[in-house]
Amino acid sequence: MTKKLFKYDFLNLNKGLLLVYLVTFISTLVVLIFSSSNSDFGIALRAVFKDFSLISIFLSLVVPYIMCIIRLKKSLYKSEAYFSNALPLKRDKLFTCKMLSSAATLLISWLVGGFCFICAFSGTGLVATLTKLFSDTTTFGVAIDVVIHIVLLLSLSFMILVTGLTLGHKFVSKKGLFATLFVFIMLIVLALVFVFVLEPLKLNTYPFMDLSILVINFILFLLNRDLYNKGINLE
């Protein structure tokens, strides 16, 4: 049942994103093909598709966020909530399965967006870009490092939003107010911790910050699961 639910949620989320990914890949491919062209037509086409590629990359990163949040709210708290809770699954496994399908969807979008951004704005042709990316360990290492840090930061933002959503539906009234206040307060607290704790202690290195983000994400996940296990206010 857990695998079937994960597959259902994952396919439901990603079928609407296939068009966005396809447009992103095509626009990036056009930029790479004409990146070495010196003709006026090639330069003009490259400039147009570079802008189009940037927009599609932005959409490939933002749209999955919106879809995942809407899907979580719909399946756990709103119209599909009673159906979800009627499944022969424990509440903790139900919540974990929903979160895993969202996390897998976001991971794919981050990888697609990161790869296309590196390729589209590398300033070299298609063959040169792929050769450099997979043969030059320095370039490859930097590219992977950038993608990993972006993924971690976006994952933290996603968990903050999910926790705000969960807290909002834990209380009967003013759901939007609880969610908004939590997100705002959490961002302020994280900024203060990084500035006034990690910086003075010289712990502002990438590995320690990455580890801190992973720990915070795990704590927020446990908090969300615990709140869901204790009961929520369905709509």
Phi, psi and chi 1 to 4 in degrees:
 res  aa     phi    psi   chi1   chi2   chi3   chi4
   1 MET       -  -39.6  178.8   58.7   69.6      -
   2 THR   -63.3  -44.4  -55.8      -      -      -
   3 LYS   -65.0  -40.6  -68.0 -178.9  178.8  179.2
   4 LYS   -64.5  -41.3  -70.0 -177.8  178.4  179.1
   5 LEU   -66.1  -42.1 -179.3   59.5      -      -
   6 PHE   -61.7  -46.0  173.2   83.0      -      -
   7 LYS   -61.9  -42.4 -177.7  179.6  179.3 -179.9
   8 TYR   -63.3  -48.3  171.8   77.6      -      -
   9 ASP   -65.3  -42.3  -80.0  -29.2      -      -
  10 PHE   -63.9  -46.3 -178.2   75.1      -      -
  11 LEU   -66.9  -38.1  -67.0  177.1      -      -
  12 ASN   -63.4  -37.0 -171.9  -77.6      -      -
  13 LEU   -75.0  -41.3  -77.2  167.8      -      -
  14 ASN   -86.6  -20.5  -76.7  -86.9      -      -
  15 LYS   -65.3  -29.6   67.2 -179.4 -179.8 -179.1
  16 GLY   -79.9  -12.1      -      -      -      -
  17 LEU   -98.2   -9.9  -64.8  171.0      -      -
  18 LEU   -59.8  -39.8  -70.2  177.9      -      -
  19 LEU   -64.9  -40.5 -179.6   60.2      -      -
  20 VAL   -63.6  -44.5  177.6      -      -      -
  21 TYR   -64.7  -40.2  -65.6  155.0      -      -
  22 LEU   -63.3  -45.2 -177.9   62.4      -      -
  23 VAL   -63.4  -39.0  171.4      -      -      -
  24 THR   -63.6  -46.4  -56.3      -      -      -
  25 PHE   -65.4  -42.5  -82.9  122.0      -      -
  26 ILE   -65.4  -45.8  -68.4  175.8      -      -
  27 SER   -64.5  -37.9   57.8      -      -      -
  28 THR   -66.9  -40.2  -58.1      -      -      -
  29 LEU   -63.5  -40.6 -175.9   61.2      -      -
  30 VAL   -63.6  -42.0  172.2      -      -      -
  31 VAL   -61.2  -42.8  172.0      -      -      -
  32 LEU   -67.5  -40.3  -72.6  171.4      -      -
  33 ILE   -64.5  -40.1  -68.9  174.0      -      -
  34 PHE   -98.6    9.7  -72.7   92.4      -      -
  35 SER   -69.7  -24.5   59.6      -      -      -
  36 SER   -97.1    0.1  -59.2      -      -      -
  37 SER   -77.7  137.9  175.6      -      -      -
  38 ASN  -107.6    0.2  -65.4  -38.7      -      -
  39 SER   -74.9  157.8   64.5      -      -      -
  40 ASP   -62.7  -40.0  -67.1  -21.3      -      -
  41 PHE   -64.1  -44.2  174.8   76.4      -      -
  42 GLY   -64.1  -41.5      -      -      -      -
  43 ILE   -64.8  -44.1  -66.6  173.4      -      -
  44 ALA   -64.8  -43.8      -      -      -      -
  45 LEU   -64.5  -40.3 -167.0   64.4      -      -
  46 ARG   -63.3  -41.8 -177.8  173.8   67.5 -120.3
  47 ALA   -63.9  -43.3      -      -      -      -
  48 VAL   -64.1  -47.2  170.7      -      -      -
  49 PHE   -74.2  -21.4  -87.2   88.7      -      -
  50 LYS   -66.1  -45.1 -119.3 -176.1  179.9 -179.5
  51 ASP   -63.9  -43.1  -65.9  -23.1      -      -
  52 PHE   -64.2  -38.5 -164.3   69.9      -      -
  53 SER   -65.3  -41.1  177.8      -      -      -
  54 LEU   -63.1  -41.2 -173.9   60.7      -      -
  55 ILE   -65.3  -44.1  -65.7  172.7      -      -
  56 SER   -67.4  -35.2   59.5      -      -      -
  57 ILE   -64.6  -43.0  -70.6  171.1      -      -
  58 PHE   -60.1  -43.6  175.5   76.9      -      -
  59 LEU   -66.2  -37.3  -70.4  176.5      -      -
  60 SER   -67.0  -20.1   69.9      -      -      -
  61 LEU   -92.8  -35.6  -67.7  173.3      -      -
  62 VAL   -87.0  -44.5  173.9      -      -      -
  63 VAL   -57.0  -44.0  172.5      -      -      -
  64 PRO   -58.7  -36.3  -27.4   36.9      -      -
  65 TYR   -55.8  -52.6  -98.3   85.4      -      -
  66 ILE   -61.4  -44.7  -60.8  172.9      -      -
  67 MET   -65.0  -39.8  -68.0 -176.6   65.0      -
  68 CYS   -66.3  -43.6  -74.8      -      -      -
  69 ILE   -64.2  -45.3  -67.9  -65.0      -      -
  70 ILE   -61.7  -42.5  -68.6  175.5      -      -
  71 ARG   -64.5  -44.1  179.7   65.4 -171.1  162.8
  72 LEU   -62.0  -44.5  -79.0  172.8      -      -
  73 LYS   -64.6  -41.8 -173.8  174.2 -177.5  178.7
  74 LYS   -68.9  -42.9 -177.0  178.8  179.5 -178.9
  75 SER   -84.5  -22.7   61.5      -      -      -
  76 LEU  -106.3  -25.2  -68.7  179.4      -      -
  77 TYR  -127.3  -21.0  -55.3  106.9      -      -
  78 LYS  -117.5 -122.6  -66.5 -179.6   75.5   67.3
  79 SER   -60.9  -33.5   58.9      -      -      -
  80 GLU  -100.0    6.2  -64.3 -178.5   12.0      -
  81 ALA   -64.2  -43.0      -      -      -      -
  82 TYR   -66.4  -36.4  -69.1  102.1      -      -
  83 PHE   -65.5  -44.0  169.6   75.3      -      -
  84 SER   -61.8  -44.0  -62.3      -      -      -
  85 ASN   -73.8  -14.2  -75.5  -83.6      -      -
  86 ALA   -84.8   -9.2      -      -      -      -
  87 LEU   -67.6  148.2  -65.7  173.3      -      -
  88 PRO   -75.7   60.8   28.4  -35.5      -      -
  89 LEU  -134.5  145.7  -74.5  173.7      -      -
  90 LYS   -67.2  152.2  -67.1 -177.0  178.4  179.1
  91 ARG   -61.9  -36.2  -65.6  176.5   68.6   87.9
  92 ASP   -67.2  -38.9   58.4  -18.3      -      -
  93 LYS   -69.8  -36.6  -71.1 -173.2  176.6 -179.1
  94 LEU   -61.4  -47.9  172.8   63.6      -      -
  95 PHE   -65.1  -43.5 -174.1   83.8      -      -
  96 THR   -61.0  -41.8  -58.6      -      -      -
  97 CYS   -63.3  -43.4 -173.6      -      -      -
  98 LYS   -62.7  -41.2  -63.2  -75.3 -175.4  178.8
  99 MET   -69.3  -37.1  -71.1  -61.1  -63.0      -
 100 LEU   -65.9  -40.5  -76.3  176.0      -      -
 101 SER   -64.9  -37.6   62.4      -      -      -
 102 SER   -67.9  -42.6  -63.6      -      -      -
 103 ALA   -63.9  -41.2      -      -      -      -
 104 ALA   -64.9  -39.7      -      -      -      -
 105 THR   -63.4  -45.4  -59.8      -      -      -
 106 LEU   -66.6  -38.1  -68.6  175.6      -      -
 107 LEU   -61.5  -44.1 -179.7   60.6      -      -
 108 ILE   -61.2  -44.1  -68.1  174.8      -      -
 109 SER   -64.8  -38.1   72.4      -      -      -
 110 TRP   -67.2  -40.8  -63.4  -26.7      -      -
 111 LEU   -66.9  -42.4  -68.4  175.0      -      -
 112 VAL   -62.4  -48.5  169.3      -      -      -
 113 GLY   -64.1  -42.6      -      -      -      -
 114 GLY   -66.0  -44.7      -      -      -      -
 115 PHE   -64.1  -44.7 -180.0   77.6      -      -
 116 CYS   -67.0  -36.1  -71.2      -      -      -
 117 PHE   -65.8  -43.5 -177.7   81.8      -      -
 118 ILE   -62.3  -43.6  -67.4  169.9      -      -
 119 CYS   -69.7  -43.6  -68.7      -      -      -
 120 ALA   -71.0  -29.6      -      -      -      -
 121 PHE  -115.4   24.0  -64.5   90.4      -      -
 122 SER   -82.6  -20.1   61.3      -      -      -
 123 GLY    81.5   12.1      -      -      -      -
 124 THR  -126.9  174.7   56.1      -      -      -
 125 GLY   -76.9  177.5      -      -      -      -
 126 LEU   -62.2  -53.2  174.9   59.8      -      -
 127 VAL   -63.6  -44.6  176.9      -      -      -
 128 ALA   -62.9  -40.9      -      -      -      -
 129 THR   -63.1  -49.9  -62.1      -      -      -
 130 LEU   -65.0  -39.7  -64.6  177.9      -      -
 131 THR   -63.9  -45.4  -58.4      -      -      -
 132 LYS   -66.2  -39.4 -172.8  176.8 -178.1 -178.1
 133 LEU   -66.6  -39.2 -173.0   62.3      -      -
 134 PHE  -101.8   -3.1  -68.2  103.5      -      -
 135 SER  -113.4  -33.3   62.7      -      -      -
 136 ASP   -87.2  107.7 -172.3  -18.1      -      -
 137 THR   -63.7  -32.4   55.1      -      -      -
 138 THR   -66.1  -49.7  -57.1      -      -      -
 139 THR   -62.7  -43.2  -55.8      -      -      -
 140 PHE   -64.2  -41.9 -177.5   72.6      -      -
 141 GLY   -63.2  -42.8      -      -      -      -
 142 VAL   -64.5  -43.1  170.4      -      -      -
 143 ALA   -61.1  -47.0      -      -      -      -
 144 ILE   -63.7  -39.5  -66.0  -62.1      -      -
 145 ASP   -61.6  -44.8 -168.8   54.2      -      -
 146 VAL   -63.3  -46.3  169.9      -      -      -
 147 VAL   -62.0  -42.3  171.2      -      -      -
 148 ILE   -62.4  -44.2  -71.9  175.7      -      -
 149 HIS   -67.3  -37.8  -74.7   97.2      -      -
 150 ILE   -64.1  -43.7  -68.9  174.9      -      -
 151 VAL   -60.9  -43.3  166.8      -      -      -
 152 LEU   -64.2  -44.1  -74.1  172.2      -      -
 153 LEU   -66.4  -41.6  -70.2  173.2      -      -
 154 LEU   -68.0  -35.7  -70.2  176.1      -      -
 155 SER   -65.4  -36.2   65.9      -      -      -
 156 LEU   -65.1  -43.2  178.2   58.8      -      -
 157 SER   -60.8  -41.1  -58.0      -      -      -
 158 PHE   -63.8  -44.5  176.5   70.3      -      -
 159 MET   -65.7  -34.3  -72.7  -54.9  -58.3      -
 160 ILE   -64.6  -42.9  -68.5  174.0      -      -
 161 LEU   -64.3  -42.6  -70.2  172.7      -      -
 162 VAL   -64.4  -40.3  172.1      -      -      -
 163 THR   -65.8  -39.3  -52.6      -      -      -
 164 GLY   -61.7  -41.3      -      -      -      -
 165 LEU   -63.4  -44.3  175.7   68.8      -      -
 166 THR   -65.2  -44.7  -51.6      -      -      -
 167 LEU   -63.8  -39.3  -78.5  173.5      -      -
 168 GLY   -60.8  -39.5      -      -      -      -
 169 HIS   -87.9   -2.4  -79.2   81.4      -      -
 170 LYS   -78.5  -29.4  176.1   64.4  179.8  174.8
 171 PHE  -102.3  148.4  -60.4   94.3      -      -
 172 VAL   -68.6  -44.8  176.9      -      -      -
 173 SER  -112.1  158.9   61.3      -      -      -
 174 LYS    55.0   50.9  -58.9  178.7 -179.1  178.0
 175 LYS   -60.6  -45.4  -63.8  179.3  177.0   62.1
 176 GLY   -62.7  -36.3      -      -      -      -
 177 LEU   -66.8  -45.2  178.5   60.9      -      -
 178 PHE   -60.4  -45.3  -87.0  107.2      -      -
 179 ALA   -63.8  -47.0      -      -      -      -
 180 THR   -64.7  -43.9  -55.4      -      -      -
 181 LEU   -63.0  -41.3  -78.9  176.9      -      -
 182 PHE   -63.5  -47.0  176.9   82.1      -      -
 183 VAL   -59.3  -44.7  171.9      -      -      -
 184 PHE   -64.1  -46.5 -176.6   68.7      -      -
 185 ILE   -66.3  -40.7  -67.6  171.5      -      -
 186 MET   -63.4  -41.6 -170.7   67.5 -174.9      -
 187 LEU   -64.4  -40.4  -70.5  174.3      -      -
 188 ILE   -64.5  -44.8  -67.3  177.7      -      -
 189 VAL   -61.3  -44.9  170.2      -      -      -
 190 LEU   -62.9  -41.5  -72.4  175.3      -      -
 191 ALA   -62.9  -42.2      -      -      -      -
 192 LEU   -65.7  -39.2  -67.5  175.6      -      -
 193 VAL   -63.4  -46.4  168.0      -      -      -
 194 PHE   -67.4  -35.3  -79.3  111.7      -      -
 195 VAL   -82.0  -44.9  172.2      -      -      -
 196 PHE  -100.5   -9.2  -66.7  103.4      -      -
 197 VAL  -112.9  -55.4  177.2      -      -      -
 198 LEU   -69.6  -40.1  -60.1 -174.9      -      -
 199 GLU   -64.4  -52.0 -176.7   71.2   28.4      -
 200 PRO   -61.8  -33.2  -24.0   35.1      -      -
 201 LEU   -85.3    3.6  -66.1  176.0      -      -
 202 LYS    59.2   35.6  -54.7  -60.6 -178.8 -176.4
 203 LEU  -107.5   21.5  -63.8  175.3      -      -
 204 ASN   -88.6   26.2   56.4  -22.3      -      -
 205 THR   -78.0  156.5   58.5      -      -      -
 206 TYR   -58.9  -45.8  -80.5  134.0      -      -
 207 PRO   -59.3  -42.9  -25.1   34.9      -      -
 208 PHE   -69.4  -39.2 -169.3   85.4      -      -
 209 MET   -66.0  -39.3  -68.0  176.3   68.9      -
 210 ASP   -63.2  -43.0  -67.9  -14.8      -      -
 211 LEU   -63.7  -40.4  179.5   61.3      -      -
 212 SER   -61.7  -42.6  -58.8      -      -      -
 213 ILE   -64.3  -41.6  -69.1  174.0      -      -
 214 LEU   -62.7  -42.5  -71.8  174.4      -      -
 215 VAL   -64.5  -43.7  171.0      -      -      -
 216 ILE   -63.5  -42.2  -66.1  171.2      -      -
 217 ASN   -59.8  -43.1  -81.2  -19.2      -      -
 218 PHE   -66.2  -40.5 -176.1   67.6      -      -
 219 ILE   -63.8  -43.3  -67.9  173.8      -      -
 220 LEU   -64.2  -37.8  -68.5  178.7      -      -
 221 PHE   -62.7  -45.8  167.9   74.9      -      -
 222 LEU   -62.5  -39.4  -66.8  178.7      -      -
 223 LEU   -62.4  -46.2  172.3   63.5      -      -
 224 ASN   -62.3  -44.0  -66.9  -25.1      -      -
 225 ARG   -65.3  -39.0 -167.7 -179.4   63.9  176.4
 226 ASP   -65.6  -42.7 -176.1   61.4      -      -
 227 LEU   -62.8  -39.9  -72.8  172.1      -      -
 228 TYR   -69.1  -37.0 -167.7   79.2      -      -
 229 ASN   -64.4  -34.2  -76.5  -19.2      -      -
 230 LYS   -79.7   -4.4  -70.7 -179.9  178.3  178.8
 231 GLY   108.0  143.3      -      -      -      -
 232 ILE  -131.1  167.6   56.4  167.7      -      -
 233 ASN   -95.5  106.4  -64.5  -72.5      -      -
 234 LEU   -80.0  153.0  -55.6  178.2      -      -
 235 GLU  -108.7      -  -65.8 -177.7    5.5      -
